[in-house]
């Protein structure tokens, strides 16, 4: 029988509430954050350690958590999404990088592909590390450059990218239905 969790701080309880709201275990939550382990999350939730600003920002970014609520317990748990009873959709920032001084079309396209890859994994509820998603995005970019003769032809890029993302979603569904097919066997 599992022990009832002990929360030493209200912040720890709120962090656990967020994870539970999305039905994630600590390993799945850790997979969404770069440089945060499941053990660190457990320490934050118990109140043994206090997460730094980067970790709190990651909760806000990944789950649209209201930072005021997260830090103080005041206000609503979620920002603009609210509790509609529908499955929450994680919103990504716009792909316009011109505000960063980055106007390289190839970089914009790579970022767009990464967003599609990330959304495919998130919506399928298959949680993988950020670096693994980045590798998939790089593979899709390579496949796209082989399929499309002119990357400036937006219509051709859209059609080819749509097919690549469709195939990725099918592959994610297939591996989710047969989870043993992608794991290495113990030797």
C-alpha positions as CSV (number, residue, x, y, z in Angstrom):
1,X,0.0,0.0,0.0
2,X,1.4,3.4,-1.0
3,X,2.2,5.9,1.6
4,X,0.2,9.1,1.7
5,X,2.4,12.0,0.5
6,X,3.6,14.5,3.1
7,X,3.8,18.1,2.0
8,X,5.9,20.3,4.3
9,X,5.0,23.5,2.4
10,X,2.0,24.9,0.6
11,X,4.2,25.4,-2.5
12,X,5.0,21.7,-2.5
13,X,1.3,20.8,-2.4
14,X,0.5,23.2,-5.3
15,X,3.3,21.6,-7.4
16,X,1.8,18.2,-6.7
17,X,-1.7,19.5,-7.5
18,X,-0.5,20.6,-11.0
19,X,1.1,17.3,-11.7
20,X,-2.0,15.4,-10.5
21,X,-4.3,17.8,-12.5
22,X,-2.5,16.5,-15.7
23,X,-2.4,12.9,-14.6
24,X,1.4,12.8,-14.7
25,X,3.8,10.8,-12.5
26,X,7.0,12.5,-11.5
27,X,9.0,10.8,-14.3
28,X,6.6,12.0,-17.0
29,X,6.7,15.5,-15.5
30,X,10.5,15.4,-15.4
31,X,10.5,14.4,-19.1
32,X,8.9,17.7,-19.9
33,X,11.5,19.8,-18.2
34,X,15.1,20.0,-19.2
35,X,17.6,19.5,-16.3
36,X,14.9,18.6,-13.7
37,X,14.9,15.0,-12.5
38,X,12.0,13.1,-11.0
39,X,13.9,13.1,-7.7
40,X,14.2,16.9,-7.8
41,X,10.4,17.1,-8.4
42,X,9.8,14.8,-5.4
43,X,12.0,17.1,-3.3
44,X,10.1,20.2,-4.4
45,X,6.7,18.6,-3.8
46,X,7.7,17.4,-0.3
47,X,9.1,20.8,0.5
48,X,12.6,19.5,1.1
49,X,13.9,21.9,-1.6
50,X,12.5,25.1,-3.1
51,X,12.4,25.3,-6.9
52,X,14.3,28.1,-8.5
53,X,12.7,30.7,-10.8
54,X,13.5,28.6,-13.9
55,X,11.6,25.6,-12.6
56,X,8.6,27.8,-11.7
57,X,8.7,29.4,-15.2
58,X,8.7,25.9,-16.7
59,X,5.5,25.1,-14.9
60,X,4.0,28.3,-16.2
61,X,5.2,27.7,-19.7
62,X,4.3,24.0,-19.9
63,X,1.0,24.1,-18.2
64,X,-0.2,27.7,-18.3
65,X,-0.1,27.8,-14.5
66,X,-0.8,31.2,-13.0
67,X,2.5,32.2,-11.3
68,X,0.7,34.2,-8.6
69,X,-1.3,31.1,-7.6
70,X,1.8,28.9,-7.8
71,X,3.9,31.2,-5.6
72,X,1.3,32.6,-3.2
73,X,-1.8,30.3,-3.5
74,X,-3.9,33.3,-4.4
75,X,-6.0,33.5,-7.6
76,X,-6.9,30.7,-10.1
77,X,-4.6,27.7,-10.7
78,X,-4.5,28.3,-14.5
79,X,-4.1,31.4,-16.5
80,X,-6.2,32.1,-19.6
81,X,-7.2,28.5,-20.3
82,X,-9.3,28.1,-17.2
83,X,-11.1,25.0,-16.1
84,X,-13.6,24.3,-18.9
85,X,-13.8,20.5,-18.3
86,X,-12.0,20.0,-21.6
87,X,-8.6,18.5,-21.9
88,X,-6.1,21.3,-21.6
89,X,-4.1,22.1,-24.7
90,X,-0.6,23.4,-24.2
91,X,-0.1,26.6,-26.3
92,X,3.2,27.3,-27.8
93,X,4.6,30.8,-28.4
94,X,4.3,32.2,-32.0
95,X,7.0,31.1,-34.4
96,X,7.9,34.7,-35.4
97,X,11.5,35.1,-34.5
98,X,11.9,38.5,-36.0
99,X,11.6,40.1,-32.6
100,X,14.7,38.2,-31.6
101,X,16.7,39.5,-34.5
102,X,16.5,36.1,-36.2
103,X,15.2,36.2,-39.7
104,X,16.9,33.2,-41.2
105,X,14.1,31.3,-43.1
106,X,15.8,28.0,-42.4
107,X,15.9,28.6,-38.7
108,X,12.2,29.6,-38.7
109,X,11.3,26.4,-40.6
110,X,13.3,24.3,-38.2
111,X,11.5,25.9,-35.3
112,X,8.2,25.4,-36.9
113,X,9.0,21.7,-37.5
114,X,10.0,21.3,-33.8
115,X,6.7,22.8,-32.7
116,X,4.8,20.3,-34.8
117,X,6.9,17.4,-33.4
118,X,6.4,18.6,-29.9
119,X,2.6,19.1,-30.3
120,X,2.4,15.6,-31.8
121,X,4.0,14.1,-28.8
122,X,2.1,16.2,-26.3
123,X,-1.3,15.6,-27.8
124,X,-0.6,11.9,-28.0
125,X,0.3,11.9,-24.3
126,X,3.5,10.2,-25.1
127,X,6.1,11.9,-23.0
128,X,9.7,12.1,-24.2
129,X,12.7,14.2,-23.4
130,X,13.0,17.5,-25.1
131,X,16.3,16.5,-26.7
132,X,14.6,13.4,-28.2
133,X,11.9,15.6,-29.7
134,X,14.6,17.9,-31.1
135,X,16.3,14.8,-32.8
136,X,13.0,13.8,-34.4
137,X,12.6,17.4,-35.6
138,X,16.0,17.4,-37.1
139,X,15.2,14.1,-38.9
140,X,12.0,15.6,-40.2
141,X,13.8,18.7,-41.5
142,X,16.3,16.4,-43.3
143,X,13.5,14.4,-44.8
144,X,11.7,17.7,-45.8
145,X,14.8,19.0,-47.6
146,X,15.0,15.8,-49.6
147,X,11.4,16.0,-50.6
148,X,11.0,19.7,-51.4
149,X,13.0,21.2,-54.2
150,X,12.5,24.8,-53.1
151,X,12.2,25.6,-49.4
152,X,10.9,29.1,-50.3
153,X,7.9,27.5,-52.0
154,X,5.5,27.7,-49.0
155,X,2.8,25.6,-50.6
156,X,5.2,22.7,-51.4
157,X,6.7,22.9,-47.9
158,X,3.2,22.9,-46.3
159,X,2.1,19.8,-48.2
160,X,5.3,17.9,-47.6
161,X,5.4,18.9,-43.9
162,X,1.8,17.9,-43.4
163,X,2.6,14.4,-44.8
164,X,5.6,14.1,-42.6
165,X,3.7,15.1,-39.4
166,X,0.9,12.8,-40.4
167,X,3.4,9.9,-40.6
168,X,4.9,10.9,-37.3
169,X,1.6,10.8,-35.6
170,X,0.8,7.4,-37.0
171,X,4.2,6.1,-35.8
172,X,3.6,7.6,-32.3
173,X,0.2,5.9,-32.2
174,X,1.7,2.6,-33.3
175,X,4.4,2.7,-30.7
176,X,2.0,3.8,-28.0
177,X,-0.3,0.8,-28.9
178,X,2.7,-1.6,-28.9
179,X,5.0,-0.1,-26.2
180,X,7.2,-3.2,-26.1
181,X,8.3,-2.7,-29.7
182,X,10.6,0.3,-29.0
183,X,12.3,-0.9,-25.9
184,X,15.6,-2.6,-25.8
185,X,15.5,-6.1,-24.4
186,X,17.5,-6.8,-21.3
187,X,20.6,-8.9,-22.0
